[in-house]
Amino acid sequence: MIANTSVPRRIVCVTGAARGLGAAIVRDFARQGAQVHACDVLEQEGGDLAGALRAKGLDVSFRRLDVTQECDWKALSERLATESGRLDVLVNNAGIIIRKPLAGTTREDWDRALAVNVTGAFLGMKHCRAMLARAAPSAIVNVSSTAGLIAHGDPSYTASKWALRGLTKSAALEFAPQGIRVNSVHPATIATPLTQAAPAGHIAANRHAIPLGREASAEEIAAVVVFLASEAASFMTGSEVAADGGLTTGGVAHMRSQFQAGLAEVAHHGASVARDGREADGTRDPRSIRDSPRGEHGAGQGLHDGAGDARRARDDPGTR
Ligand SMILES: NC(=O)c1ccc[n+]([C@@H]2O[C@H](COP(=O)([O-])OP(=O)(O)OC[C@H]3O[C@@H](n4cnc5c(N)ncnc54)[C@H](O)[C@@H]3O)[C@@H](O)[C@H]2O)c1
């Protein structure tokens, strides 16, 4: 006798889905056979993404949803109730960053960051809960940031991502008896439009602070989200999962060792010049070490100027 192993198609809702990480999450779920509701305020981009994936035979629809608007969430949950009666996965991914120090952050900036990054997830969990409970075991994944684990230079973003981490744990407790797991993901820098819009030097500075020496691709972080939403993570709830290339494990120690290696190299070079009275063969001019972009020297060679990196990292509005 052949056992019936057919599993109902998972129904997934992703916010901030039109581009960047959200679009990668949509693609990953859709390729795994899920029916995906891609939600965003960017109608053109979201519609194009859904259309392109449908053309490949995948089940993706776009819906305009502003995560800060309770009426939009109510309308989504009513539609889910009518169409499928359940929701297996909610990914609260929509997010914005206001790159301003505390003194320059206006009340409007503050309210906006918290509205999108925290209230949006709160409303999503509140209004999708009943549909998720019907699909139990089901899952919510909230996209926070390393800014939710350590401090970044933009207080409204940092506060919002810490709040989202706390909200995740609270929801995990409340929803556990209903069979809904809730976890947060904390990425470091990802190559998306959000980071591409950052000031010059942002990504280069962050590479110095990340022990793996690079930013993540959106697909790498999407894979973590999809894992947390899957039954492979069936005993995980309330967890904060850092997907950060080692940044929060030892970004400071990593930068310090680079700094020390740079100092040792400069000292060695100085000694060679003093001894030989000339530029020693195979020894770099320290100015070239200082000015050279990291990509030229590569990770772990200790050739980049730690002081310069630290300066750049300090001046940069945040490492995320
Ligand atoms: N890019 C990074 O380095 C990085 C690092 C850590 C965490 N994150 C987090 O990952 C998530 C995705 O970021 P991204 O890098 O893809 O950014 P992105 O700017 O490329 O995409 C964010 C998406 O959210 C949407 N959005 C914004 N406000 C919305 C609203 N009110 N309602 C619905 N959708 C809205 C935008 O339209 C956009 O499509 C965010 O929560 C961000 O904080 C990003």
Ligand as a Chemical Component Dictionary entry (heavy atoms), coordinates in Angstrom:
data_LIG
# 
_chem_comp.id                   LIG 
_chem_comp.type                 NON-POLYMER 
_chem_comp.pdbx_formal_charge   0 
_chem_comp.three_letter_code    LIG 
# 
loop_
_chem_comp_atom.comp_id 
_chem_comp_atom.atom_id 
_chem_comp_atom.alt_atom_id 
_chem_comp_atom.type_symbol 
_chem_comp_atom.charge 
_chem_comp_atom.model_Cartn_x 
_chem_comp_atom.model_Cartn_y 
_chem_comp_atom.model_Cartn_z 
_chem_comp_atom.pdbx_ordinal 
LIG N1  N1  N 0  19.507 45.464 3.545  1  
LIG C1  C1  C 0  20.100 45.218 4.710  2  
LIG O1  O1  O 0  21.326 45.361 4.854  3  
LIG C2  C2  C 0  19.287 44.753 5.889  4  
LIG C3  C3  C 0  19.977 44.265 7.017  5  
LIG C4  C4  C 0  19.246 43.836 8.117  6  
LIG C5  C5  C 0  17.867 43.847 8.092  7  
LIG N2  N2  N 1  17.227 44.318 6.979  8  
LIG C6  C6  C 0  15.766 44.305 7.007  9  
LIG O2  O2  O 0  15.296 43.501 5.944  10 
LIG C7  C7  C 0  14.008 43.951 5.554  11 
LIG C8  C8  C 0  13.989 44.134 4.040  12 
LIG O3  O3  O 0  14.932 45.132 3.731  13 
LIG P1  P1  P 0  15.555 45.320 2.282  14 
LIG O4  O4  O 0  17.005 45.476 2.467  15 
LIG O5  O5  O -1 15.039 44.311 1.319  16 
LIG O6  O6  O 0  14.962 46.772 1.965  17 
LIG P2  P2  P 0  14.264 47.371 0.657  18 
LIG O7  O7  O 0  14.128 48.825 0.903  19 
LIG O8  O8  O 0  14.965 46.908 -0.550 20 
LIG O9  O9  O 0  12.826 46.666 0.704  21 
LIG C9  C9  C 0  11.903 46.988 1.692  22 
LIG C10 C10 C 0  10.512 46.814 1.134  23 
LIG O10 O10 O 0  9.576  47.179 2.164  24 
LIG C11 C11 C 0  8.549  47.920 1.530  25 
LIG N3  N3  N 0  7.843  48.774 2.465  26 
LIG C12 C12 C 0  8.292  49.889 3.079  27 
LIG N4  N4  N 0  7.304  50.445 3.802  28 
LIG C13 C13 C 0  6.219  49.654 3.659  29 
LIG C14 C14 C 0  4.893  49.693 4.163  30 
LIG N5  N5  N 0  4.466  50.698 4.955  31 
LIG N6  N6  N 0  4.038  48.706 3.825  32 
LIG C15 C15 C 0  4.444  47.708 3.011  33 
LIG N7  N7  N 0  5.668  47.617 2.480  34 
LIG C16 C16 C 0  6.554  48.583 2.809  35 
LIG C17 C17 C 0  9.276  48.745 0.471  36 
LIG O11 O11 O 0  8.369  49.242 -0.487 37 
LIG C18 C18 C 0  10.261 47.733 -0.065 38 
LIG O12 O12 O 0  9.723  46.991 -1.129 39 
LIG C19 C19 C 0  13.736 45.234 6.338  40 
LIG O13 O13 O 0  12.937 44.960 7.451  41 
LIG C20 C20 C 0  15.130 45.661 6.771  42 
LIG O14 O14 O 0  15.113 46.445 7.944  43 
LIG C21 C21 C 0  17.901 44.747 5.889  44 
# 
loop_
_chem_comp_bond.comp_id 
_chem_comp_bond.atom_id_1 
_chem_comp_bond.atom_id_2 
_chem_comp_bond.value_order 
_chem_comp_bond.pdbx_ordinal 
LIG N1  C1  SING 1  
LIG C1  O1  DOUB 2  
LIG C1  C2  SING 3  
LIG C2  C3  SING 4  
LIG C2  C21 DOUB 5  
LIG C3  C4  DOUB 6  
LIG C4  C5  SING 7  
LIG C5  N2  DOUB 8  
LIG N2  C6  SING 9  
LIG N2  C21 SING 10 
LIG C6  O2  SING 11 
LIG C6  C20 SING 12 
LIG O2  C7  SING 13 
LIG C7  C8  SING 14 
LIG C7  C19 SING 15 
LIG C8  O3  SING 16 
LIG O3  P1  SING 17 
LIG P1  O4  DOUB 18 
LIG P1  O5  SING 19 
LIG P1  O6  SING 20 
LIG O6  P2  SING 21 
LIG P2  O7  DOUB 22 
LIG P2  O8  SING 23 
LIG P2  O9  SING 24 
LIG O9  C9  SING 25 
LIG C9  C10 SING 26 
LIG C10 O10 SING 27 
LIG C10 C18 SING 28 
LIG O10 C11 SING 29 
LIG C11 N3  SING 30 
LIG C11 C17 SING 31 
LIG N3  C12 SING 32 
LIG N3  C16 SING 33 
LIG C12 N4  DOUB 34 
LIG N4  C13 SING 35 
LIG C13 C14 SING 36 
LIG C13 C16 DOUB 37 
LIG C14 N5  SING 38 
LIG C14 N6  DOUB 39 
LIG N6  C15 SING 40 
LIG C15 N7  DOUB 41 
LIG N7  C16 SING 42 
LIG C17 O11 SING 43 
LIG C17 C18 SING 44 
LIG C18 O12 SING 45 
LIG C19 O13 SING 46 
LIG C19 C20 SING 47 
LIG C20 O14 SING 48 
# 
